[in-house]
Amino acid sequence: MRLLHTADWHLGRLFHNLSLLDDQRHVLNQLIEIIDREKVDAVLIAGDIYDRSVPPSAAVTLLDEVLHALCEERKLPVIMISGNHDGAERLRFGARHLRQAGLHILSDLNDFAIPVTLAIKGLEVDVFGIPYADPEHVRSQFGVDVRDFDGAHRYLVERINEQRHPTRPCILMSHCFVDGGSASDSERPLTLGGAESVAWEPMQHFDYVALGHLHGPQYRGGEHIRYSGSLLKYSFSEARQSKGVTLVDVDAQGVTQIKQIPLIPSREVRVLEGEIDTLLAQGRTDANADDYLLVRLTDRHAILDPMGKLRQIYPNVLHLEKPGMLEARGQQQLDRERLRFDALDMFSDFFNQTNGDAMSDEQARAMAELITQLQRDEAHG
């Protein structure tokens, strides 16, 4: 039996106020192509299907299209759990009826110990799903004394272990932050001011653990306790990550192979660093100049409308940093002569960029006298 593990789709996400819905549709089409090419038998989606609990209608439509392609057209079973971004109640609307079509939405914590049994190619595999739940929810739902995420998650995993079939391979799905995992800026913290991580040790005896929440592909405690990672890069801190999905082969004895398959976005997320003239020259021959970019300018002088200049070459510059200017300011001596020089230097750059020529010596002297007079007037109130 071949399973595809994916997570953290975040449908409807905005990236610096730019909709990523077309980018998400692009990689989801690739996901379907992978399913066809690799002859996948079932799909596991480990939470954060949507980016917020009340998703935009276009995101709901996209999910409906993908699930139709999987469950109706390909007759594949799909098992999904809710994540911390999802509205669990809204996500499971119609869940009882959708089981008939092969879509299993596990977002009701009451049912966490009831497995979905996949019976494919003469093999039966049990899949348990733990939807995202904070300690308060677990404590009130089951009347147990758990104080943190680890205690709550450990309680749920132990209850599942008690229900496991003695001979079938068993897979666990969970949306959580496993201790020691590598996080990125785009992941919403599970709690404020408290411990949110859970231990991997209670999960080690499952044949495979399909995790969601962390956006970088990684594993903790063993290769079978794994985050598939998100569909796309959702922050510039993820620029060096490789996104994809995970293929898991299972036989009667357990997992036989785990393989990561890359997803290629329509636009990459990149960080460019350098002086503006160098970056503009490079951009004129950059075949991927429409990537989503964070630009760090190392120029140590003022630049007139740097964002406008950059976007003429790189249309999707989404964030601009100027560490060169900050470094230059940090090294300035705070004496009047140095301040006068810096102001004159900045005005000289401005004059040059607006007029196309440098100031004459006479204009420079006149401006220096004006700056000196303005600083003298400011000093005397």
Long-range contacts (C-beta under 8 A, 24 or more apart in sequence): 1-41, 1-42, 1-118, 1-120, 1-121, 1-123, 1-125, 1-249, 1-250, 1-251, 2-38, 2-39, 2-40, 2-41, 2-247, 2-248, 2-249, 2-250, 3-40, 3-41, 3-42, 3-43, 3-44, 3-171, 3-208, 3-247, 3-248, 3-249, 3-250, 4-31, 4-34, 4-35, 4-38, 4-40, 4-42, 4-43, 4-44, 4-245, 4-246, 4-247, 4-248, 5-44, 5-46, 5-208, 5-210, 5-226, 5-228, 5-245, 5-246, 5-247, 5-248, 6-31, 6-43, 6-44, 6-45, 6-46, 6-228, 6-231, 6-245, 6-246, 7-45, 7-46, 7-47, 7-48, 7-83, 7-175, 7-210, 7-211, 7-212, 7-213, 7-227, 7-228, 7-229, 7-230, 8-46, 8-47, 8-48, 8-83, 8-212, 8-213, 8-215, 8-229, 8-230, 8-231, 9-45, 9-48, 9-49, 9-50, 9-63, 9-230, 9-231, 10-48, 10-50, 10-51, 10-85, 10-230, 10-231, 10-232, 10-234, 11-49, 11-50, 11-51, 11-55, 11-59, 11-62, 11-63, 12-50, 12-51, 12-52, 12-55, 12-56, 12-58, 12-59, 13-51, 13-232, 13-234, 14-51, 15-234, 15-292, 15-318, 16-292, 16-318, 16-319, 18-292, 18-316, 18-318, 20-232, 20-234, 21-58, 21-59, 21-62, 22-266, 23-232, 23-265, 23-266, 23-267, 24-62, 24-231, 24-232, 25-62, 26-265, 26-266, 27-231, 27-232, 27-243, 27-263, 27-264, 27-265, 27-266, 28-62, 28-66, 28-231, 30-263, 30-264, 31-66, 31-231, 31-245, 31-263, 32-66, 32-69, 32-70, 34-245, 34-261, 35-70, 35-74, 35-76, 36-74, 38-247, 38-261, 40-76, 40-247, 41-76, 41-77, 41-118, 41-120, 41-121, 42-76, 42-77, 42-78, 42-79, 42-118, 42-120, 43-70, 43-76, 43-77, 43-78, 43-79, 44-79, 44-80, 44-127, 44-171, 44-173, 44-210, 45-78, 45-79, 45-80, 45-81, 45-212, 46-80, 46-81, 46-83, 46-173, 46-174, 46-175, 46-210, 46-211, 46-212, 46-213, 46-228, 47-80, 47-81, 47-82, 47-83, 47-84, 47-85, 47-86, 47-131, 47-132, 47-173, 47-175, 47-212, 47-213, 48-83, 48-84, 48-85, 48-86, 48-175, 48-212, 48-213, 48-230, 49-80, 49-82, 49-83, 49-86, 49-91, 50-85, 50-86, 50-87, 50-91, 51-85, 52-85, 52-87, 53-85, 53-86, 53-87, 53-90, 54-87, 54-90, 67-103, 71-98, 71-101, 71-102, 71-103, 72-101, 75-102, 76-102, 77-102, 77-103, 77-104, 77-116, 77-118, 77-120, 78-102, 78-103, 78-104, 79-104, 79-106, 79-116, 79-127, 79-129, 79-173, 80-104, 80-105, 80-106, 80-129, 81-106, 81-107, 81-129, 81-130, 81-131, 81-132, 81-173, 81-174, 81-175, 81-212, 82-106, 82-107, 82-131, 82-132, 82-175, 83-131, 83-132, 83-175, 83-212, 83-213, 84-132, 84-175, 84-188, 84-190, 84-213, 85-188, 86-132, 88-131, 88-132, 104-129, 106-131, 106-173, 107-131, 109-133, 109-137, 109-138, 109-141, 110-141, 112-156, 112-159, 112-160, 113-159, 113-160, 113-162, 113-163, 114-163, 115-163, 115-165, 115-170, 117-168, 123-169, 123-250, 123-251, 123-252, 124-168, 125-168, 125-169, 125-170, 125-171, 125-250, 126-164, 126-165, 126-168, 126-169, 126-170, 126-171, 127-170, 127-171, 127-172, 127-173, 128-160, 128-163, 128-170, 128-171, 128-172, 128-173, 129-172, 129-173, 129-174, 130-156, 130-157, 130-160, 130-172, 130-173, 130-174, 130-175, 130-176, 131-175, 132-175, 132-176, 132-190, 132-213, 134-190, 134-191, 148-194, 148-195, 149-176, 149-177, 149-190, 149-191, 149-194, 149-195, 149-196, 149-197, 149-198, 150-179, 150-195, 150-197, 150-198, 150-199, 153-198, 153-199, 153-202, 154-198, 154-199, 154-202, 157-202, 157-203, 158-202, 161-202, 161-205, 169-207, 169-250, 169-251, 169-252, 169-253, 169-254, 169-255, 170-206, 170-207, 171-206, 171-207, 171-208, 171-209, 171-210, 171-250, 172-203, 172-206, 172-208, 172-209, 172-210, 173-209, 173-210, 173-211, 173-212, 174-203, 174-209, 174-210, 174-211, 174-212, 175-211, 175-212, 175-213, 176-211, 176-213, 177-213, 177-214, 178-211, 178-214, 178-220, 178-221, 178-225, 178-227, 179-220, 180-220, 181-214, 181-218, 181-220, 181-227, 182-214, 182-216, 182-218, 183-214, 184-214, 184-215, 184-216, 184-234, 184-235, 184-237, 184-238, 184-241, 185-235, 185-236, 185-237, 185-238, 186-215, 186-230, 186-234, 186-235, 186-237, 186-238, 187-213, 187-214, 187-215, 200-225, 207-250, 207-254, 207-255, 208-248, 208-250, 208-255, 208-258, 210-246, 210-248, 215-241, 216-241, 217-241, 217-242, 217-243, 217-244, 217-246, 217-260, 223-258, 224-255, 224-258, 226-258, 228-260, 231-263, 232-263, 232-265, 232-269, 233-265, 233-268, 233-269, 235-269, 236-269, 236-271, 236-294, 236-319, 238-269, 239-269, 239-270, 239-271, 239-294, 267-291, 267-292, 267-316, 268-292, 269-293, 270-294, 271-295, 271-296, 272-296, 272-314, 273-298, 274-298, 275-299, 275-324, 276-303, 276-306, 276-309, 276-310, 279-310, 279-313, 279-314, 280-309, 280-310, 280-313, 283-310, 283-313, 283-314, 284-313, 286-313, 286-314, 289-313, 289-314, 289-315, 290-314, 290-315, 290-316, 291-316, 292-316, 292-318, 293-317, 293-318, 293-319, 294-318, 294-319, 294-320, 294-321, 295-319, 295-320, 295-321, 296-321, 296-322, 296-323, 297-321, 297-322, 297-323, 297-324, 297-325, 298-323, 298-324, 299-324, 299-325, 300-324, 300-325, 300-327, 300-328, 301-325, 301-328, 301-345, 301-346, 301-349, 302-346, 302-349, 302-350, 303-349, 303-353, 304-349, 304-350, 304-353, 304-354, 336-375, 336-379, 339-375, 340-368, 340-371, 340-372, 340-375, 343-371, 343-375, 344-368, 344-371, 347-371
